[in-house]
Amino acid sequence: MKKFAVFSGFLGSGKTTTMMALTKYFTEKHGKAAMISNDLGHGVNLADNRLAQLSGLRASEITDDCICYVNEQLAQRLNEYYDDGCVLVVSDIPGFGVGALEHVYHGLAEKFPGQFTLAPFTVLVEPRTVEMLRSGTDGDLHYLYDTQLREADLILLNKCDLISQAQRAADLGWLREHYPLAETLSISALTGEGMEELSQALLKGEASMRRPDIGYGGREFRAAMGKMCEFYLQYHAVVCCDDFDGTAYLLDIARKVQAAIAESGEEIPHLKLLAWEPEGDFGKVDLIGKDRDILVTRPFAKRCRDIAVLLNGSGACPAERMEKVVTEAVNAVSEEYKLELMIFKTESMGMG
């Protein structure tokens, strides 16, 4: 049986890391699996797809639009993977994700009846988001957090390696009480915990094809999306002399962005900083929130002289502020490291 699953969830919940961990695990244990990275940015080989391919996974991307609105392109990609022998294909959607159940699952079912077996519509959530939902202090963004979970057939409480067993039990209990129509699992994409349970849930389960009333396009939707923006920057950096610490370079950019966003009183739910050398070594740093530890997802193995850099960020702030903050940080840190930059792409967009 050939299955397709969408992975939704708010920014920073670990969609890409989970898809990568699952694709690797499933291929080793159950048969060929592939992942599709979906991005609103223009161009090719954006951050998530580049990271997956650098990691040796069977992966591709759909860019320029949400898969919600390109069902034909998605169907063609799925058939290419199935023709290649894939048993499972998973795709994320851009980090806001509201309405994908209707537009992707029902869109495929209506336009291509009987062609695809849809696995449970899967939504990732991290403990920090559960905490915000329980406190009710996240304002307009509460709509996005809650609506994604109300669409779920399968909820994955990710990053469980970071919390105690007591907190895990409490968070799972709260999710099951408030979203009783969904199956709920705890996983850690970073350590690989729960990948077999997730594999079985996707293999054996099927989408309920429910149509919950989520107020898509209504006042709450517009208020929440009006706060959000996306930003992309791609450039090449060469040191003028000697070499430099690529991991420290990415960390310093992330720290400057974090400080500037915090000073503005706004939020940056996720900024991905990915860089790689011509020989194939690469490093990745993740900024998830203005008041959280910056994560070194993968350090460079050695010092760098010549790197390509991709930055992909989502902010709860005006697009022009996001662009200004990130580009100023890149320029300032690059000057400190005596790097010469060649900018290939800068793109920013508001979601409202």
C-alpha positions in Angstrom: 0.0 0.0 0.0 1.4 3.4 -1.0 0.7 6.1 1.6 0.9 9.9 1.6 0.9 12.0 4.8 1.0 15.7 5.4 2.9 17.0 8.4 1.5 20.2 9.7 2.4 22.1 12.9 3.6 25.5 14.0 7.0 27.0 13.3 9.7 25.3 15.2 7.7 22.2 16.1 10.3 20.1 14.2 8.5 19.2 11.0 11.6 19.0 8.9 13.6 17.1 11.5 10.8 14.6 12.0 10.4 14.1 8.2 14.1 13.5 7.9 14.2 11.1 10.8 11.2 9.2 9.6 12.3 9.0 6.0 15.7 7.5 7.1 14.1 5.1 9.7 11.3 3.9 7.4 13.6 3.3 4.5 15.9 1.2 6.7 13.0 -0.8 8.3 10.0 -0.9 6.1 10.7 0.1 2.5 11.5 3.2 0.4 10.3 6.5 1.8 10.7 10.0 0.5 10.0 13.5 1.7 8.8 16.7 0.0 9.8 20.1 1.4 7.1 22.7 0.7 8.2 26.4 0.7 6.6 29.7 -0.3 10.0 31.0 -1.4 11.0 31.2 -5.0 13.8 29.3 -6.5 15.3 25.8 -6.0 17.3 24.0 -3.3 15.9 26.1 -0.4 17.1 25.4 3.1 15.0 22.3 4.0 15.5 20.4 0.8 19.2 21.3 0.7 19.6 20.0 4.2 17.7 16.7 3.4 19.8 16.1 0.3 23.1 16.9 2.1 22.0 14.3 4.6 21.7 11.7 1.9 17.9 11.3 1.9 15.4 10.7 -0.9 14.0 14.2 -1.0 12.7 17.0 -3.3 10.8 20.3 -2.9 7.8 22.2 -4.2 8.4 25.9 -4.0 6.7 29.2 -5.0 3.4 28.2 -3.5 1.7 26.0 -0.8 0.8 22.5 -1.8 -2.7 23.5 -0.9 -3.0 25.2 -4.3 -0.9 23.0 -6.6 -2.6 19.7 -6.2 -1.7 18.7 -9.8 2.0 19.3 -9.2 1.8 17.4 -5.9 0.0 14.4 -7.6 2.7 14.3 -10.3 5.5 14.3 -7.7 3.8 11.6 -5.7 3.4 9.3 -8.7 7.0 9.8 -9.6 8.0 8.6 -6.1 5.5 5.6 -6.2 6.8 4.6 -9.7 10.3 4.6 -8.1 9.1 2.1 -5.5 8.3 4.3 -2.6 5.9 3.0 0.0 5.5 6.2 2.0 5.8 9.9 1.0 5.6 12.7 3.5 5.3 16.4 2.9 5.3 19.4 5.2 3.5 22.7 4.5 4.6 26.2 5.2 4.8 26.9 8.9 1.3 28.3 9.4 -0.6 25.3 8.0 -4.2 26.3 8.6 -6.6 24.8 6.0 -4.2 22.2 4.6 -6.6 19.4 5.5 -9.3 20.8 3.3 -7.0 22.0 0.5 -4.6 19.1 0.3 -6.4 16.0 1.4 -9.8 16.9 0.1 -8.3 18.5 -3.0 -6.4 15.3 -3.9 -9.5 13.1 -3.1 -11.8 15.2 -5.3 -9.4 15.8 -8.2 -7.8 12.3 -8.2 -10.4 10.0 -6.8 -9.0 6.6 -5.7 -5.5 7.3 -6.8 -3.9 8.0 -3.4 -4.2 6.4 0.0 -4.1 9.2 2.6 -2.4 8.5 5.9 -3.7 10.3 9.0 -3.4 14.0 8.8 -0.5 14.6 11.2 0.2 17.7 13.3 3.4 18.3 15.3 3.4 20.2 18.5 6.3 20.9 20.9 6.0 21.2 24.7 6.5 25.0 24.6 3.4 25.4 22.3 1.3 23.2 24.7 2.4 25.4 27.5 1.2 28.5 25.6 -2.1 26.9 24.7 -2.7 25.9 28.3 -1.9 29.4 29.6 -4.0 31.2 26.9 -1.5 34.1 26.8 -0.5 34.0 23.1 -3.2 36.3 21.7 -4.0 36.1 18.0 -1.5 33.3 17.5 -3.6 31.0 19.7 -5.9 30.7 16.7 -3.1 29.2 14.6 -1.9 26.8 17.4 -5.4 25.6 18.2 -6.7 25.3 14.7 -3.8 23.1 13.5 -4.5 20.7 16.3 -8.2 20.6 15.6 -7.5 19.4 12.1 -5.3 16.5 13.2 -6.0 12.8 12.9 -2.6 12.2 14.6 -0.9 14.6 17.0 2.9 14.2 17.6 4.2 15.7 20.8 7.8 16.2 19.6 11.0 17.1 21.5 10.1 14.8 24.4 13.8 14.3 25.1 13.8 17.8 26.5 11.1 17.3 29.2 10.6 15.0 32.2 8.3 12.0 32.2 5.9 13.8 34.4 5.6 16.7 32.0 5.3 14.4 29.0 2.4 12.6 30.7 0.8 15.9 31.6 1.1 17.3 28.1 -0.2 14.1 26.5 -3.1 14.1 28.9 -4.0 17.7 28.1 -3.8 17.1 24.3 -6.0 14.0 24.5 -8.6 15.8 26.6 -8.8 18.9 24.4 -8.4 17.1 21.0 -10.1 13.8 21.6 -10.7 12.9 17.9 -6.9 12.6 17.3 -4.5 9.8 18.2 -1.6 11.2 20.2 2.0 10.0 20.3 5.1 11.3 21.9 8.4 11.3 19.9 11.8 12.8 19.7 12.9 13.4 16.1 16.4 14.3 17.4 17.0 10.9 19.2 14.7 8.8 17.0 12.4 7.9 19.8 8.9 6.9 18.6 9.8 6.4 14.9 8.5 2.8 14.8 5.2 3.9 16.5 4.9 6.7 14.0 5.7 4.4 11.1 3.0 2.0 12.1 0.5 4.8 12.7 1.0 6.0 9.1 1.1 2.6 7.6 -2.0 1.2 9.3 -4.1 4.4 9.8 -6.0 6.4 7.2 -7.2 9.9 7.1 -10.6 10.5 8.7 -11.4 13.2 6.1 -13.2 15.3 8.7 -14.1 18.9 7.9 -13.9 20.8 11.2 -15.1 24.4 11.2 -11.9 26.3 11.6 -13.1 29.8 10.6 -10.8 29.8 7.6 -10.6 33.3 6.1 -12.5 34.8 9.0 -11.6 37.5 11.5 -9.4 35.4 13.7 -7.6 33.9 10.7 -6.9 37.3 9.2 -5.7 38.8 12.5 -3.3 35.9 13.1 -1.9 35.7 9.5 -1.6 39.5 9.4 1.1 39.3 12.0 3.2 36.8 10.1 5.9 37.2 7.5 8.5 35.0 5.6 12.1 36.0 4.7 14.7 34.3 2.5 18.4 35.2 1.9 20.9 33.2 -0.1 24.5 34.3 -0.5 28.1 33.2 -0.9 30.8 34.1 1.6 34.6 33.9 1.1 37.1 34.8 3.8 39.8 37.2 2.6 42.6 35.4 4.4 43.2 32.4 6.7 40.0 30.5 7.6 37.1 30.9 10.0 34.8 29.0 12.3 31.6 28.5 10.3 29.5 27.3 13.2 30.4 30.3 15.3 29.7 32.6 12.3 26.1 31.2 12.0 25.7 31.4 15.8 26.7 35.1 15.9 24.2 36.0 13.1 21.5 34.2 15.1 22.4 36.0 18.3 22.3 39.4 16.6 18.9 38.6 15.0 17.5 37.4 18.3 18.7 40.5 20.2 17.2 42.8 17.6 13.8 41.0 17.5 13.7 40.9 21.3 14.4 44.7 21.5 11.6 45.4 19.1 9.1 43.5 21.3 8.2 41.2 18.5 8.8 37.5 17.9 10.7 35.2 15.4 9.2 31.8 15.7 11.9 30.2 13.5 15.1 31.2 11.6 17.0 28.5 9.9 20.7 29.2 9.1 22.2 26.6 6.8 25.7 26.8 5.2 27.9 24.3 3.3 31.4 24.1 1.7 32.1 23.0 -1.8 33.5 19.7 -0.5 30.2 18.8 1.1 30.8 19.7 4.8 27.8 21.6 6.2 26.5 23.3 9.4 23.1 24.3 10.6 21.9 26.6 13.4 18.2 27.2 14.4 16.8 30.2 16.2 13.4 29.3 17.7 12.0 32.3 19.5 13.5 35.5 21.0 13.9 34.0 24.5 15.0 30.5 23.8 18.5 28.9 23.5 19.8 28.9 19.9 20.4 25.4 18.7 23.4 24.1 16.8 21.6 21.4 14.8 24.8 20.4 13.1 28.3 21.9 13.5 30.9 22.1 10.8 33.5 19.4 11.0 36.3 21.7 10.2 37.1 25.4 9.7 35.8 27.1 6.6 37.1 29.4 3.8 34.3 29.4 1.2 30.6 28.7 2.1 27.2 29.0 0.5 24.6 30.2 3.0 20.8 29.9 3.1 18.7 31.7 5.7 15.0 31.0 5.9 13.0 32.8 8.6 9.4 33.3 9.7 8.5 36.2 12.0 5.5 37.6 13.8 6.5 41.1 12.7 6.2 43.2 9.5 8.2 41.8 6.6 10.3 44.9 6.1 11.4 44.7 9.7 12.4 41.1 9.4 14.4 41.8 6.3 16.2 44.8 7.9 17.0 42.8 11.1 18.4 39.8 9.3 20.4 41.6 6.6 21.9 44.0 9.1 23.0 41.0 11.2 24.5 39.2 8.3 26.4 42.3 7.1 27.7 43.2 10.6 28.9 39.6 11.4 30.4 39.1 8.0 32.4 42.2 8.4 33.7 41.0 11.8 34.8 37.7 10.2 36.3 39.6 7.2 34.1 37.8 4.7 33.3 39.0 1.2 29.7 38.4 0.3 27.9 37.8 -3.0 24.1 38.0 -2.6 22.1 35.8 -4.9 18.6 36.3 -3.5 16.7 38.3 -1.0 12.9 37.8 -0.6 10.4 38.9 2.0 6.7 38.7 2.1 3.9 39.3 4.5 1.3 36.6 5.0 -1.7 38.9 5.5 
